[in-house]
Amino acid sequence: MKKEKPIFVNQIGFKPKAPKSAFISESIVKDDLVFYIVNFDDKVVYKNTLQKPKEDRLVGEKIYEANFSDFTEEGVYRILCNNVKSYSFKINYNCYDDLLFSVYNFFKISRCGEEIKEGDFARPACHTASALIYGTNEHKAVKGGWHDAGDYGRYIVNAAKAVMDMLLSYNEYKAKFSQFNLLKEIQFELEWMLQMQREDGAVYHKISCYHFCGFINPQDEKDEIVISPISTTATADFAGTLAYASLIFKEKDEKFAEKLLEASVKAQNYLDNHVDELYKNPPAITTGEYGDDNATDERYFALCSLFVATEESDYLLKAKELKKSVKDYIGWGNFGGYGTEILLKNKDLVDDKDFISTLQTEIISLADEIVSVAENSPVAYSEKRVYWGCNGGICDNSHILFIANSIEKKDIYLEIAQKQLSYLLGCNPISICYVTGNGEYCSEHTHHRPSVATGKEMKGMLSGGPTEFLIDDILKKTYSEKNVPPLKRFLDDERSYSSNEIAINWNSGIGYLITEIAYWC
């Protein structure tokens, strides 16, 4: 069985002209501070000196950076330091192709309500029964969508986040998606989202059973399916996502694009006439809540998207007013960054150039904060805390860096984004690749019901990553009486839902990050 190594390296690899580095624990570093790159014949092909070490509470030891950005020869290599070798990595222009395909193919084999015909996860259609609308005696036929995470619920706010990441990737690099029909996969999710809209325009927050099931296959979950109440966040995320999607689909399927925009406008009309209705699980429902105590950023996002989709100035006027209290973060509970990105990508539509300048300044400021945090970290980790889903968080930080780089070209933005991807692919304090089925040493026992039920790990899933807060029982049992640094508080164990679950928003985030890195240099 593979295990941790004191040399942390991106186990997938690097493009030849990309910035490249590994990190090395103080436990194996000696006075000469030299590291080597060796090929598979153990021949030394590169030699350099380690950089000055860094240490912080998240890592808990001194870490040295081994920078080899100037080494560009294609091949398969390992880092060597004091007779210890790292896991292998590649340098070539296509090193991310298989990884990216597996990350996006995860969505295809996570479809709900549809037969999966091929591979280890072939199964009949699941969750095909009509669903009870909570608090009523009415039933509604709702079919499709992706299973959200380790469970089989389907949640609008997280779906919107995943779809936005994928739409933005597609729009930027549509000619590059030859291996995988990304637009077709996005459409599958949008078709489900359309079914979640109420006649008055409001959107139901989620659809799931009342409680999480055990580790069973999706077709074996037979409990009653229930549609949870509507929420402002779901309605606004729906409005913004469908408005932006209408622009993308306009080239391929004009009728579908019109359908999306019509539903978006309908949702916005509901928002215009109702105060915030923030979602909390009813007492009878215990599946994922995706609660949010502030819907201003979601409302802003919806208005930005609708302005760009319709060019109606009223939407922009309302968005400008809301922006005064909205930060440009990105995440399932933070859509402000998407709204700003959409406006900046379409800045020619905005007459108020001072407003555009302000948006640009705020993005640059946020990006510079992310850079500062990463530069002070021994392993270039770009968050100040280690929280549930932090691996997804650093993907979203990278997204901000790419927006900033589109405004003001800075090598440091791309370097830090590359280091975030490298962290996820093995350049972290436990030297694990957090994407299943990729690299020599990767997560193999995620909190993912189909993987546990079949006894085979689904490939291409990003694990949520370590958390310092010890939320689930197995993390508490393992780490509560040990002085383990936060970035090492991870368990590759299906029982650890707070460190080793997967989710569509994390996969879409790393999909966006890989796409940007893969096509940048």
N, C-alpha and C positions, 0 to 999 in steps of 0.2 A: 504493500500500500504506500502511495506517495505521502510525503509529509512536508512540514514546514522546512524552509531552508533559511540560513542567515543572509543570503543574497536575494534581494527582491527584484524581480525583473518582469517586464511585460512578456508573457509567455506566447503571445501571438506574433508580435514583432513590430517592425517599423518600416515605413517607406524610406528609400535611400536618402532623400534630402530632408527628412523630418528631424527635429531635435530628438535626441536619444539619450536616455540615462537609466541607470539602475541605482538601487540603494543597498548599502551594505551595513550590517549590524556591527557595532563596536566589538562584539564578542570574537570576531575573527580578524580584526584589523591589527596589523603590527606597525612598527615604527616607520617602515619605508613608504607606507601609504600608497603602494602600487597595486593596480589591478590590470588584468589582461582579458582579452577576448581570444577564445580558442575555437577552432572549427571542430568538426566531428572526428577528425584524426588527431585531436588534441594538439594541433600545431598552433602556436601563438601567431595571431595575425594583427594584433593591436596591443599597445601598452600605453598606460597613462597614469596620472597621479590623482588620487581621491581628493575631493574638495573638503574644505573645513567642515567638521561635523556640526549637527544641530540636534537639539533635544527639547522635548516639551512633555507636558503631562499626558497628552493623548497617546504618545508612543512609549514613553517611559524609559528610553535609553538613547545613547548617542548613535546617530545614524550618519553615515558618510555617503555623499553622492558620487557616483561614477559616471561622469559625462563622456559620451563617445559620439557626439553629434557629427564630428568630422570623419567618422568611419562610414563609408557609403557602399562598400563592396557587397553585392548580393550574395546570400548564402544562409546557412543555418549555423548558429553559434551558441556558445555559453560564456558567461562571465566567470573568470577564475580569480580568486583572491586567497592567498595563503593555503593552497591545495584544496580549497573548497570550490566546487563548481555549482553554478546556478542551473535552473531549468533552462531548456533550450528556447531560442527565439529565432525568428526569421528576419532578414532584411530583404525585401523585394517590393515591387510596385503593386502586387496583388495580394499582399499578406492578409488583408481584411476581408477578402471576398467570401470565404466560407463562413467566417464569423458573422458577417452582416446577413447572409442568407439565413443562417440558423436563427438569428434574432428576430427577423421578420416572419420566417416560416412558423415560429411559435404561435403567432396570431392565427394563422390558417388552421392549425391543428387544435386550436382552442375555441373553435366556433361552437356556439350553442345552437341546438335545434336543427342540426344538419348532420347527416351521416358522414363520418370520416372513413374513407374507403381504403386508404393505404397506410402501410408502416406499422410500427409498434403500437400506435395509439388508434388504430382502426376500431370503429365502434358504430352502433346504430345511432340515429338521431336521439337527442336527449331533450328533456324539459319542453315537451310539445303540448302539454295540457294548457288549457286557458287558465288565466290567473285571476284570483280574487282581488278586487280593488279594496284596499283596507278601509274598514269603517263602513262598508256598504254590503249589499247582497249581490252586487253586479260582478260579472266576470268579463274579462277582456282577453282576446287572443293576441299574445305578444310573442313573437318568434325571432330567434336570431341573436346577434350580438356575440361578443367574446366573453368567455368566463373571465372574471375580473382578476383573480389572483390564485391563491391556493385553494380557494373555495369556488362555488359555482354561481355566485351572485353576479348581477350585471348592474352597474352603477353609472348614472349619467355623468356625474362630475368627473369621474376617472376616465370614462370613455371619451369625453370631450378633450381631456388633456392628451390622451394617447392619439386621438385623431389629429389634433393640432400639430403635434410633433411630426406625425407622418405626412400630413399635408405640406408642412413647411419643408421637409426633406424632399418630397416629390417635386414641389414647385421650384426648388433650387437646382435639383439635379435630375430632372425627369428623364433625360436621355440616357442616364447611367443605369436605370433600373431595368436591365434586360433579363437578369436571373429570376426576378420576382415581380409579379404584377401587383405592385403596391397600391395602385389606384383601385383595383378590383377589391382588394382586401379592405380598404377604407370604405368603399361603397357598401360592403356587407355590414359594417358597423353602423353606418349612417341610416341604412334601411331599418335597422332595429331602433335607432334613436327616434326616427319619425313615428314609430308606433307608440312611443312613450308620451306623446303630446296629447293633452286633453282638448276637447272641443273649443274651450275658451282661450286656448293658447298656452296655458300653464303646462309644465312638464313634470311628470312623476319622477321622484328622486331615484328610485331603484326598483328592481324586481329580484326577489329571492324567495327561499323558503323562510319560515319564521325563525329557524335556528340553523346553525352550521351542522352539516352532516359529518359522519365519520370519514375515514380515508377509503372512500368507495369511488367507483367510476361514475361519471356524470349520468349515464343512462340508468344507474341504479338508485339515484336520488328520486324517491317517489312521493315525498311529502308535498303537501299543498304549496303551490306557488302563490305569492302575494305581492301585489303592487303597492309600494309605500306611498304616502302622501306626496303632494307636489312640494317644491321648494323654490325659492328665489334663485339660489345658486344653480340648481339644475336647469331652470328655465333660462337664465342668462347665459350659462355655458352652452346650452343648446342653441340659443339664438346666435351667439358669436361664432360658434363652430360651423353651423350650417350656412351662415352668411359667407364666411370665408371659403367654405367648401364649394359654394355655388360658383365662385370665381374660377376655381380650379376645374370643375366639371363642365364649365361652359364650353370648353373646346371639344370635349369628348361626347357629351350627352346633354344637349341643351334642355330637353324636357326634364331630366332629373335635376339639373341646375335650377330651373324655374321652380320645381317642387321644393327644393331646399330653401330657396330664398323666400318663397311664400310662407313656409312654416316658420322661418326665422322672424319675419315681419310680424307674424301672428303672435309669436312668443314675446317680442318686444312690445307689442301693443298691450299685452297683459301686464308686463313689467311697468309700463308707463302709468298704469291705472291701479297699481296695488303697492302697498308698503311691503317691506321685507317680510318674508315668511321663511325663517331659518329652520333648517331640518334638525330634528331630534328623533331618534328611534322611538316609536310608540312602545309602551311597556311589553307588548306581546312579541316584539321583534328584536332579535339579538344579533343579527348579522351585521356586517360592516356598516358603520353609520356615515362616514364621510361628512361629518358635521362641520359647520363653518360659522363663526360668530360675526362675520362681516361680509356682506355681499357687494360692497362698493366696487371692488376690483373686477368682479364678474360682470356687473352692470356696465362698467367702463369698457371692458373687452367687447361686450355685445354691441355697444354703440360704435366703437371703432370699426368693427367688422362690417356693420350695416352701412356706415358711411362710405367705406371703400367699395362695397358691393353695389350701392345704389347711387352714390354721389349726391345724396340729399344732405344739405348743410345742417339741417336741424339735428341730425344725429351727432355731427361733429361738435356743435355748440354744447350739447348736453355732455358729451365726453370730456370736453375741455374743462367744464365745471367740476366734474367728478375727479379729474386727474389731480386736483389740488390735494386730495387725501389718499392717493393711490401710489404705492411703490411698484417698481417694475420687476417684482419677483416672478418666478415661474414655478409652478407646482400644481397639484390637484386642487389646492385651496388658494392658489395665487395665480390669477390670470392677467394681472396688470401688465406683465412683460409681453404677453402675446398681443395685447391691444396696442401697446407702444410699437412693437415690432411691425405690426401690420401697417400702422400709420407711416412709419419711417420707410417701409418698402414702397409706399405709395405717396411719398411726400409731395409729389408734383400736383396732387389733388388738393393739397392744403394751401390756401392763400396766406394764412398767418405764419410767416416764416419765423417769427419770434417764438411761436409755440413749438415749431419743429426744432429750433435751436435749443430750446429748453429741454425737450425730450432727449435730444442727443447728449446734452450735458449730463442729464440725470443717468442715462445708460452708461456713459463713460465713467462717471463717479462710482456707480455700483460695480462695474467691471474692475476698476482699480482697487476697490475694497476686496474683491475676490482674489485678485492677484496678490495683494498684500498678505492676506491670510495664508495663501498657498506658499508664498515665498518664505514665510516664517515657520512653516511646518517641516519637520525632518523628512517627510515623505510626500510633500507637495499636496497634502490634503487640504481642500479649500473651504472646509466648514470649521467653525469654532467649537462645535459640540459634536458628539457622536450619538445620533438619535435613530429611532426606528425608521428605516428607509433611507439612511444617509447616502447609500450608494446611488439612489435615484437623485438625491439632492445635488451631488457633485456633477451629475450629468446636466442638470438644469443650470447649475452655475456655469458650466461650459457653454451652454446655449447663450447665456448673457454675454460671455466673452466673444462669441461669434457675431452677435448683434453689434457689439462695440467695435469689433474689427471692421465691420462693414461701414462704420462711420469714420473711424480713424485707424488706419493700418498701423498695428504695433506687433512686432515679433513676439513680445511677451504674452500677448493674448493667446496666440496660437501655441506657444510653448507650454503655457499652463494648461490649456485645453488638452494637449497631447499628454501631459502628465496626469490629468484626471483619468483619461482612458487607460493609460499605463497602470495607474493605481488599481483600477477595476480588473485588469487583466493579469495581475500578479505582483505588481510593484507596490506592495503594501506590507505592513509589519507581520503578517502571517503567511506571506508569499503565495497566496491562493488566487487562482483565477476565479472570480465570482460569477462567471458565465458558464453554465452547465455545458458539458460535452466539448469544451474548448480548452486547449492547453494541456500540459502534462499533469498538473495538479489543480483540480477544480472542484467546486461544490458538487456533490453527488447525492445528497440526501435532503433536498429542499422540502419545505412545507408546501407540498403541491399534491393535491389528492390523486390526480391521474397517475403521477409518477409512483407514488406509494402503492396505489391499488394494482398497478401493472407490474411493479417490481423493476421498472426500467425508467431511468431518468430522462425526461424530455429535454432535448438539446436546445440550447440557445436562450435559456432563461437567466436573467440577472437576479441574483440573490440580493435581498435588501441590505445585508451587511451588518457589521457589529453595532451594538448599542450599549452605552454606558449605564443605562437605566434599569437593566435586568428585569424586564417586564414579565416574561413567561417563566413557568416553574422550573424548566430544565436549565435555563440561564442562571436563575437564582441559586439553584442547587449546586451548579458548577462553579460559580464565581463569587458568591456573596461573602465567603470567608477568605477569599484570596485577593491579594493586592495585584490585580491584573490591570494593566493600562487599558483605557477605553477602546482603542483601536484593535485590541486583541480579544475583546469580549464577543466572540462569534463562535457559534457551534454549527457544524455541518451535520445537523440532526433535524429530522422532519418535525420533531416536537417543538423546536424553537421557532415559533411563528414570528417572534419579534426580531430575530436576526437572520432567519433563513427562509422566509416566505418569498414568493415572487409576485409580480403585479404588472398589469399591462402598461401602467404609466412609467414604471421603471424601464421596461423593455423598450417602450417608444423613446424614452429619453436617451438610452444608450444607442438605440438605432440612429437617432438624430446625430449624436456625437460621432459615431463610427462613420456615418455618411460624410460629415463635414471633414473629418480627418482624412478619410480615404481619398477624397477628391480635391484636397487642398493643395498638395504638393507632389 
